[in-house]
Amino acid sequence: MEKKDLGHSTKCVHIGGRADKAYGSLVTPIYQTTTFEIPSMADFIDINVNGRKAYQYSSGSNPTQRAAEEKIAALEGGEDCLVFSGGMAAITSTISAYVKKGDEVLAQNDLYSTTNRFFNTLNEKFGVKTRFFDTTDVGVAEKLVNENTKMIYIETPTNPAMRLLDIGHAVEIAKKHDLVSILDNTFASPLNQRPLELGVNLVVESSTKYLSGHQHVVSGAVVGSTKRMQEIKGYRSLYGQSLDPFGAFLLITGMQTLALRIERANSNALALAKMLERHPKVQKVNYPGLESHPQHDLAKKQMTGFGGMLSFDVNGGVDGVIKFIDSLEIVKLATSLGGVDTILTTPYTAYSRSLPQERMDVMGITPGLIRVSVGIEDYVDLEQDFTKALGHV
Ligand SMILES: *Cc1c(COP(=O)(O)O)cnc(C)c1O
């Protein structure tokens, strides 16, 4: 059986170099070493002069890290993968590999806020300009293309408004104008959306979130062709963004249950979204799986599941948010997303010092907005916790 023909649950469990030749350990060993002994000068010459592949220094590559990379590559349907010490590490290395002074980038205007900050930094410090367009109207991006444009960088669904970007349309523009296309797949995860199959060149993601899934490791990944991974790898070393072996181990074991976790998170999120939509204390629910989502048809077209992320507007603005959140018992107030626990945050207060009001407006952040990362608990318990807390609003 070809590895690429396996089902996603099977890939989660089985892909990625688990063969421990020394003792047959079923679990991928943690190769907690910085360096590797080279048996002889003949080998040393073969590796360094003739380019034979071998592990030499863990900042460059390590067998535990490699196992994580093989699993993520298989799940995203790409040739190869590199893992990093964080999602932002994957994003900054990947972008750095494809732009130089004078180049321009196209990107949507409501990107993950730190990525947006990176594009602004690139402009101010390194002379790489980004032209921003509206997420829901990617056709506009084509009007911004000029002879310096090299890249289109996108993200869907967005944080925290849960807007979608038409991936197929973005790919069409990228191909027509010979741009490298990069998509941040953090919110959907490869179980709900596989952008490489839709023609995107590179997928980046924060594996701190769904892939590892237990809020126990900060890490990131990029997936694409072998050639592109070689192009990006030098930047991972340059910036010192390699993932340590223990982090890679946590990522691997986390991913083994990814398919099951996503299945539960998807169904919990849909049920919760429907409940919230009917609730008198809730003004608006943003979830791609709801018929009321303005891009529900696009979600059905480009996603294989609607995901575990949703946001909603509670009555009463910040005051309503305070009353609601402080009345919750099971669901916790915590940043991040994609783990087994249902956690939530309120972007308006979270970003109060870092985002000016005009950025809040662009990103769809209202005072009453609550972003929920729905976990894998029993749905009835979540519904009870939400309903009870909404009663205090
Ligand atoms: C968290 C996140 C990142 C950054 O990842 P880190 O692992 O925190 O560095 C990038 N993009 C999205 C959409 C995220 O949610």
The ligand as an SDF file (V2000), in Angstrom:
LIG
                    3D

 15 15  0  0  0  0  0  0  0  0999 V2000
   -0.4480   31.1340   16.9010 C   0  0  0  0  0  0  0  0  0  0  0  0
   -0.4570   31.5010   15.4760 C   0  0  0  0  0  0  0  0  0  0  0  0
    0.7370   31.8430   14.8070 C   0  0  0  0  0  0  0  0  0  0  0  0
    2.0730   31.9370   15.5280 C   0  0  0  0  0  0  0  0  0  0  0  0
    2.5060   30.7220   16.0260 O   0  0  0  0  0  0  0  0  0  0  0  0
    3.4390   30.5520   17.3340 P   0  0  0  0  0  0  0  0  0  0  0  0
    3.5420   29.0770   17.4610 O   0  0  0  0  0  0  0  0  0  0  0  0
    2.7290   31.2300   18.4640 O   0  0  0  0  0  0  0  0  0  0  0  0
    4.7450   31.2180   17.0120 O   0  0  0  0  0  0  0  0  0  0  0  0
    0.6600   32.1250   13.4600 C   0  0  0  0  0  0  0  0  0  0  0  0
   -0.5140   32.1160   12.7900 N   0  0  0  0  0  0  0  0  0  0  0  0
   -1.6720   31.8140   13.4050 C   0  0  0  0  0  0  0  0  0  0  0  0
   -2.9300   31.8400   12.6130 C   0  0  0  0  0  0  0  0  0  0  0  0
   -1.6920   31.5100   14.7600 C   0  0  0  0  0  0  0  0  0  0  0  0
   -2.8480   31.2260   15.3650 O   0  0  0  0  0  0  0  0  0  0  0  0
  1  2  1  0
  2  3  1  0
  2 14  2  0
  3  4  1  0
  3 10  2  0
  4  5  1  0
  5  6  1  0
  6  7  2  0
  6  8  1  0
  6  9  1  0
 10 11  1  0
 11 12  2  0
 12 13  1  0
 12 14  1  0
 14 15  1  0
M  END
$$$$
